[in-house]
């Protein structure tokens, strides 16, 4: 068995004493993080061009909350590395890119199913951590965003290591959780009344791994901009993530008569397009444009639907 030299032991002890006394940089332990946003339709790293603020929440090896740190400004380039002084160990990091002004992060009160925005160091468990779109309860028990959602980029890194003289940078890959939806409706003249366009979806609150918290309420997203022209209507909406397995419903209704003109699961409709076959394909897309043409067919409405230029179906509603 190899023997450790007495002189080496003494030298190591003296080095540690020097670290403590002089607080040398090479003696500090730190966590190093880099950030990438490549899951986009440009197939390039757009972190430096699109993300101007990054906030990370840190949890220790026991999944308990440690602290958070936020950086913003021109230093957030593709080459940016975040240095976080932390005791040696392994950590999980939940990252949010964007201003985060229209969102809240906190600890879930499981009894009340509500969010406590105070995170308790050493107490809050990562499995009770949530981020949600700020909202108010409105008609029909829907939750309405208080403001139009800011662009939100979300990432997770597990087994991120803090060490002395650390050279290992942990990459954090980001997903954009917000989607632009444009709805173009032609053939509106024969509809006897104004049209109401909205989206309902259970996608406003997220767990640490960016999965949807299904115990939260259903959001109703309404237009942020509308253009009305003869025989034509165009609306812009902004919503949270479109996730396969969920049921986000795009609804077009005659607001005068409450007659439903169009009501379809957006995910199911998008997956009819050959270009979109997986969650990754949907996450890459920043905007979905629904072109809906209405025409009369023997006193009934016939609907032709295209999404992002792909004609997918003709629909003749039951009513």
C-alpha positions in Angstrom: 0.0 0.0 0.0 1.3 3.5 -0.9 2.3 5.7 2.0 1.6 9.4 2.0 4.6 11.6 2.7 4.6 13.4 6.0 5.9 16.5 4.2 3.1 16.4 1.6 0.5 16.4 4.4 2.2 19.4 6.1 2.3 21.2 2.7 -1.5 20.6 2.2 -2.3 21.9 5.6 -0.3 25.0 5.1 -2.0 25.5 1.7 -5.4 25.3 3.3 -4.3 27.7 6.1 -3.1 30.1 3.4 -6.5 29.9 1.6 -8.4 30.7 4.7 -6.1 33.5 5.7 -5.7 35.2 2.3 -9.0 34.2 0.7 -7.3 33.3 -2.5 -9.5 33.0 -5.6 -8.0 29.6 -6.5 -9.2 28.3 -3.1 -12.9 29.3 -3.5 -15.4 26.8 -4.6 -17.9 27.9 -7.2 -20.5 26.7 -9.7 -20.1 27.6 -13.3 -23.1 27.8 -15.7 -23.4 28.6 -19.4 -26.7 29.0 -21.2 -27.9 27.9 -24.7 -31.0 28.5 -26.6 -30.8 26.3 -29.7 -34.3 24.8 -29.7 -35.6 27.3 -32.3 -36.5 27.3 -35.9 -33.1 28.9 -36.8 -31.2 25.9 -35.4 -28.7 28.3 -33.9 -27.8 29.4 -30.4 -29.9 32.6 -30.0 -29.2 33.0 -26.2 -27.1 36.1 -26.7 -29.5 37.8 -29.1 -32.8 37.0 -27.4 -32.1 36.6 -23.7 -31.1 39.8 -21.8 -31.8 38.6 -18.3 -31.2 35.2 -16.6 -32.4 34.2 -13.2 -31.4 30.8 -11.6 -32.8 29.1 -8.5 -30.4 26.7 -6.8 -31.2 23.6 -4.8 -28.7 21.4 -3.0 -28.1 17.6 -3.2 -31.0 17.1 -0.8 -33.3 19.1 -3.1 -33.6 21.9 -0.6 -33.6 25.6 -1.7 -30.3 27.4 -1.4 -30.6 30.8 -3.1 -31.2 32.5 -6.3 -29.1 34.9 -8.5 -30.0 37.1 -11.4 -27.9 38.7 -14.1 -28.8 41.1 -16.9 -27.1 43.3 -19.5 -24.8 43.2 -22.5 -22.6 40.5 -20.8 -25.2 37.9 -21.6 -23.6 36.7 -24.8 -23.3 33.1 -26.1 -20.0 32.9 -24.4 -21.3 34.1 -21.0 -20.5 32.0 -17.9 -22.2 32.6 -14.6 -19.9 32.2 -11.6 -21.8 31.3 -8.4 -19.8 31.0 -5.1 -21.2 27.9 -3.3 -19.9 25.3 -0.9 -18.4 22.2 -2.6 -21.1 19.8 -3.7 -23.7 18.9 -6.3 -26.7 21.1 -7.1 -29.8 21.4 -9.3 -30.4 24.7 -11.1 -33.7 25.9 -12.4 -33.2 28.8 -14.9 -35.5 31.4 -16.3 -34.6 33.7 -19.2 -36.5 36.9 -19.7 -37.7 39.8 -17.6 -39.9 37.5 -15.5 -42.1 40.5 -14.6 -45.4 38.7 -15.6 -44.5 35.5 -13.6 -44.2 34.5 -10.0 -41.9 31.8 -8.5 -42.4 30.3 -5.1 -43.4 27.3 -2.9 -46.6 25.5 -3.5 -49.1 25.4 -0.6 -50.5 21.9 -1.3 -53.4 22.3 1.0 -54.6 25.6 -0.6 -53.2 24.8 -4.0 -51.7 28.3 -4.1 -48.3 29.8 -4.5 -46.3 31.3 -1.6 -43.8 33.6 -3.2 -41.4 33.2 -0.2 -38.8 30.4 -0.7 -37.4 29.1 2.6 -33.7 28.4 2.5 -32.9 24.8 3.6 -36.6 24.0 3.8 -38.4 24.5 0.4 -38.1 21.3 -1.6 -37.6 21.4 -5.3 -40.7 19.3 -5.8 -42.8 22.0 -4.2 -41.2 24.7 -6.3 -43.4 26.3 -8.9 -43.4 29.2 -11.5 -46.7 30.6 -12.7 -48.1 33.2 -15.0 -49.6 36.0 -12.8 -53.4 35.8 -13.1 -56.8 36.7 -11.7 -59.9 34.6 -11.6 -62.6 35.7 -14.0 -65.9 34.5 -15.6 -66.6 30.8 -15.7 -63.8 30.2 -13.2 -61.2 30.8 -15.9 -57.8 32.3 -14.9 -56.9 35.4 -16.9 -53.3 36.7 -17.3 -52.9 40.0 -15.6 -50.6 41.1 -18.4 -49.6 39.7 -21.7 -47.0 37.1 -21.0 -43.3 38.2 -21.3 -41.1 35.9 -23.4 -40.0 33.2 -21.1 -37.1 30.8 -21.5 -36.8 27.8 -19.1 -34.0 25.4 -18.4 -32.9 22.8 -15.9 -29.5 21.4 -14.9 -29.1 18.6 -12.4 -25.8 17.3 -11.0 -24.1 20.7 -11.4 -20.9 20.6 -9.4 -19.4 23.4 -7.3 -15.7 22.8 -6.7 -12.5 24.6 -5.8 -10.7 25.9 -8.9 -13.6 24.6 -10.9 -13.0 24.3 -14.6 -16.2 22.4 -15.5 -18.9 24.6 -16.9 -22.4 23.1 -16.6 -24.5 23.9 -19.8 -28.2 24.8 -19.3 -30.4 24.3 -22.4 -33.4 26.7 -22.6 -36.8 26.1 -24.0 -39.0 29.0 -25.0 -42.3 28.6 -23.1 -44.3 31.4 -24.7 -46.0 31.1 -28.1 -47.4 33.7 -30.5 -50.7 32.7 -32.1 -52.2 34.6 -35.0 -55.7 33.8 -36.2 -56.8 35.0 -39.6 -60.5 34.5 -40.4 -61.9 35.2 -43.9 -65.5 34.9 -45.0 -66.9 36.7 -41.9 -69.6 38.6 -43.8 -72.4 36.1 -43.5 -71.9 35.6 -39.7 -74.7 37.6 -38.1 -72.8 39.1 -35.2 -69.3 39.9 -34.1 -66.8 37.1 -33.5 -65.1 36.3 -30.2 -61.7 34.6 -30.5 -59.9 33.1 -27.5 -57.8 30.1 -26.3 -58.4 28.0 -23.2 -55.5 25.9 -21.8 -54.3 24.3 -18.6 -50.7 25.6 -19.0 -50.2 28.5 -16.6 -48.2 26.9 -13.7 -45.0 24.8 -14.0 -43.0 22.4 -11.9 -39.2 22.6 -11.6 -38.7 20.4 -14.7 -41.0 22.6 -16.8 -43.8 20.1 -16.8 -47.3 21.6 -16.4 -48.9 21.5 -13.0 -52.2 19.9 -13.8 -53.6 20.9 -10.4 -53.7 24.5 -11.5 -56.7 26.2 -13.1 -57.5 26.7 -16.8 -56.3 29.9 -18.4 -58.3 31.9 -21.0 -56.1 33.9 -23.4 -57.8 36.7 -25.3 -56.5 38.8 -28.2 -53.9 41.5 -27.6 -54.5 43.0 -31.0 -57.4 42.8 -33.5 -57.7 44.0 -37.1 -61.2 44.2 -38.7 -61.7 44.5 -42.4 -64.7 43.8 -44.7 -65.2 40.0 -44.7 -61.9 39.5 -42.7 -60.7 39.5 -39.1 -57.2 39.0 -37.8 -56.2 38.6 -34.1 -53.0 38.2 -32.2 -52.7 36.2 -29.0 -49.9 35.2 -26.8 -50.0 32.1 -24.6 -47.9 29.7 -22.6 -46.3 26.4 -23.8 -48.2 24.0 -26.2 -47.6 20.5 -24.8 -48.6 17.3 -26.4 -51.1 15.5 -24.2 -52.8 18.7 -23.2 -56.0 20.2 -24.7 -55.5 23.8 -25.6 -58.7 24.8 -27.4 -58.9 27.6 -30.0 -62.4 28.9 -30.0 -64.3 31.2 -32.4 -67.7 32.1 -31.2 -70.5 34.4 -32.4 -70.6 36.7 -29.4 -74.1 37.9 -30.2 -75.7 34.4 -30.2 -73.0 32.4 -28.3 -72.9 30.0 -31.2 -69.6 28.1 -31.5 -68.2 28.5 -35.0 -64.9 26.7 -34.4 -63.6 24.8 -31.4 -60.6 22.5 -31.9 -57.7 21.1 -29.9 -54.7 23.1 -31.2 -52.3 20.3 -30.5 -54.3 17.7 -32.4 -54.6 20.1 -35.4 -50.9 21.0 -35.4 -49.9 17.3 -35.3 -51.8 16.8 -38.6 -49.0 18.7 -40.3 -46.1 16.5 -41.4 -43.6 19.1 -40.2 -44.7 18.7 -36.6 -44.4 15.2 -35.2 -42.9 15.6 -31.8 -42.8 18.0 -28.8 -39.4 19.2 -29.9 -40.9 20.2 -33.3 -43.6 22.3 -31.5 -41.1 23.8 -29.1 -38.9 25.0 -32.0 -41.7 27.1 -33.5 -42.1 30.6 -32.2 -45.5 31.3 -33.8 -48.4 29.4 -35.2 -50.7 31.1 -37.8 -54.2 29.6 -38.0 -55.9 30.7 -41.3 -59.6 29.9 -41.1 -61.9 30.3 -44.1 -65.6 30.4 -43.5 -68.2 29.8 -46.3 -71.8 28.8 -46.5 -72.6 25.3 -47.7 -76.3 24.6 -48.0 -77.2 26.9 -45.0 -74.3 25.4 -43.0 -70.8 26.8 -42.3 -68.0 25.0 -44.0 -64.5 25.7 -42.5 -61.2 25.3 -44.2 -58.2 25.4 -41.9 -54.5 26.0 -42.6 -51.7 26.2 -40.0 -48.4 27.9 -40.9 -49.3 27.5 -44.6 -50.3 23.9 -44.4 -53.9 23.1 -45.3 -55.0 20.4 -42.9 -58.7 19.9 -43.0 -62.2 20.9 -44.0 -64.7 21.0 -41.1 -68.5 21.2 -41.2 -69.6 21.9 -37.6 -72.5 19.9 -36.2 -74.5 23.0 -35.5 
